[in-house]
Amino acid sequence: MANGLCCQHRFIKRWRRGMSGKRIEIGILYYPGMTQLDVTGPFEVFARLPNVRMHLLWKRIEPVVSDVGLPLLPTTTFADCPELDVFCIGGGPGQVATMDDDEVIAFVRDKGGSARYITSVCAGCLILGAAGLIDGYRSACHWLMSDQLAAFGAIAVDERVVVDRNRISGGGVTAGIDFGFQVAAELCGEEVAKKLQLMLEYQPQPPFDITVQNAPRELISGMRREAEPWLQKRAAAVQKAVLKLKAKATAA
């Protein structure tokens, strides 16, 4: 097993050295209470692209703890972040506090707004919305929160990955892996993305044939009822962010 992994790593290093071109700068926002798989899935794809430099972004270089207790270490502070080719945000319960953090939203508006591709996974699109970056764009989102996109002028789309001009969004959590390959194709071409998909052996075979499209309606309704308390908190955070956007537009 160890020899196999070493061979895989040597193959990837040789392949990446063989590629030429401009450095690709990719930034992923970290924040307390994030759902780590939203962004660690895409990270696994992005970090293997040729000529890429990854930036795991937060205010300070200190551990950020995910919603389920996984410590994650940022690599680049907001102050040291370069101009980005790709800016990516995931979702998570910490989204509520993050949307009300003026320093974070200002950073998202600045670095995200100037990025070549502005991207999100799950409810990360709502943080982009709070920064005023998805008005008039189609977007994927987790099915429990997709109705909140309209408050920011965005159009919710029930698809796993949505590309609308330079906005690329993934649906809930695990959709981030599919999203990662789509972004890889946009950056480096389909052949590179296909090779990565083959190398990472991405061929999902879920043990249960259940999706939001085919699940019994009573199951979906029950899950919505269970989620209602925190959905209300997120809806309140969205409305507060909308008011801030309106105040900013008025002041301008």
N, C-alpha and C positions, 0 to 999 in steps of 0.2 A: 504493500500500500504506500509506504513512504517513498519508494523508488518511483512509483507511478505519479505521485504528486510532484516530485522533483522534476520529472520529465515534462509534466504539464507546465510548470512554472518556467522551465527553460524554453519551451515552445513559445509561450506567450511573450517572454522577453525578446527572443529572436524576431518574432513577428512584429512587435512594437518598434524595435530598432530598425526594421526594414521599411517602415513607413516614414514618409517625410511630410513636411508642411508646417504651418504655423501652430504654435502652442495653443491648445484648447483649454480655456479657463472655465471650470465648472464650480459653482458655489451652491452648497446645500445649507439651508438655515436649520440650526439646532435651537431648541427652546425647551424649558422645563415642561414636563407633561406631554411631550410629543409622543406619537405612536412610531416607534423606531423603524418598524418594517416598511412604513410608507417611504422612507428614504434609504434604508440600508439595502433594500431590494434593488432600487436604481443604482445605488453606489457600487454594488457588485459588478454591474454592467459598465457604468461610466469609468470606473477606475482602471479598467482593462483596455480602454480605447487608446489608440496610438497618439502620442504627443499631448496627452492630457495632464492637467495639474488640478487636483481636487482641493477645494477649500470647504472645510466644515465650519460654519460660521456662527459665532455668538459674540456677545459683548466682551467677554473675557475668556482666556484660556483656563477653564476650570470645568470639572465634570458637570454635565447636564443629565438629569435623571429622567428616564422615559416614564410614560404613564403606568407601566407595570414594573418599574423599579430597576431597569437596566441602565447603569451608568455609561455615558457616552462622552468622549473627550473632543471638544472642538480643536481645530488646528489653526484657525485664522480669526483674528478679532475683526469687528466691524471696521475699525480704524485702518487696518492693514489690508483690507479686501481690495484686490485689483478690479479693473473693469472685467466683466464676465461675459462669456459666450452663452452660458446657460445658468439661469438662476432657478432653483428648485425649492419648493416648500411642501412639507407634509402636514398632516392633520394630527389630531389628538385632543384630549380634554384640556390640555394647556393652551389650546387655541383661544379660549375665552379670555384669559389674562393677557395673552400675547396681542390680541386685537385691540386691547386698551392700553398697550405700552407704546407711548408716543415715540420713544427712541427706536424701537424695533420697526414700527410702521414707517417712520421716516427713512430708515435704512432700506427697507423693502421697496419703498417708492423710488429711492435714488438708484440703488444697484440693480434692483429688479427691472425698473423702468428703462434702464439703459442697456440691458442685456440683449444679446442677439435672439435668445429664446427665453420666454418667461413661462415657467412651468410649475405644475402642482400635482400632488397626489392626494386622493381622499379629500378631506375638508380643508387642505392647505389652500384650495382655491378661494376660500372665504377670507383668508389673511391677505391674499392678493387683492380681493375685493375691497378690504378695508384700506388698502393703499391706493385704491382707484385705478387698478390695472386690468380689470376684466369687463368694464362697461362696454356692452355691445358685442361681446365675444361669446361663442359657444363653449361650454365647459362640462367635463365630467365631474362627478363628485360622489361621495358615498350616498347610497340611496336613502339613508335616513335623514340626510341634510340637504339634498339637492334642491328642495323647494326654497331654501334660503338664498340661493344664488340670485333670484329675481330682485331682491332688495338692492343689489349692486349693479343692476342693469345687465346682468349676464343671462345667458340662455342655457338652462340645464338640458343636457343630452344624456339619454340612457344608453351609453356605450362605454366599453371598457377603457378605451383610449380615444381622445378627441383632439384633432389638430385643426386649429382655426388661425390661419396666418402664422404668426410667430408665437402663438400660445399653444402649448401642448399640455393636456391634463389627463390624469389617470383616475379611474374610479377608486373604490374602497380598498385600501391596504395592499392586498396581494396584487392588485392591478398595477402596482408600481413596477413590477418586474416586466410586464408587457410594455408598459410606458417606457421603461429604460431602453428596451430594444428599439422602440420607435424613435426615441431621441437619438440613439446611436446611429440609426439609419439616416436621419436628417443631417447629422454632423459628418459622418464618415462614409455614407453610402450603404446600400443594402448588403453588398457582399461582405463588408466588415461586420455588420450586425448579424448576418447569417452565421458567419464563422464563430462569433462569440456565442450565439444561441446554441450552436452545436457543441462548442467547448464546455459550456456550462450545463449541457445536457438538459435544456429546458424543454420538457415534454410533459406537462402536467397531466396527472391521472388522479383526480380527486376521488376519495373513497365513497363519496355520496353524490348522487346526481340531484343536487338541490341548489337552486339559484334564486335570486329575487324575482326572476321571470317565471319560474315554474313552481315556486313554493306555494303551499296552500295559503289562501287569503287569510284564514284565521291565524296562521302562524305569523304572518307578516303583521297583522293587526295587533297580536299579542306582544310582539317585539317592540312595536311602536309605543304601546302603552307602557311597557317596562322602561323604555328610554325617555318617556315624556319629561321627567324632571330635568334631566341634563339637556334635552333638546330645547326646553324653555330657556335655560341659561344661555345656550348658544344663540338662540333667536334674540334674546335681550342684548347680547354682545354685538350681534349684527346690527341691530337698530341703533345702538350707541355709536358704532363705527360709521353708519350712514349719516347720522347727525353731524359727526365730526367732519366728514367729507363735504357736507353741505355748507358748514360753517367756513371751512377752508376755501371753498369755491366762492362764497360770498365775500370773504375778506380779500380775495384776489381781484 
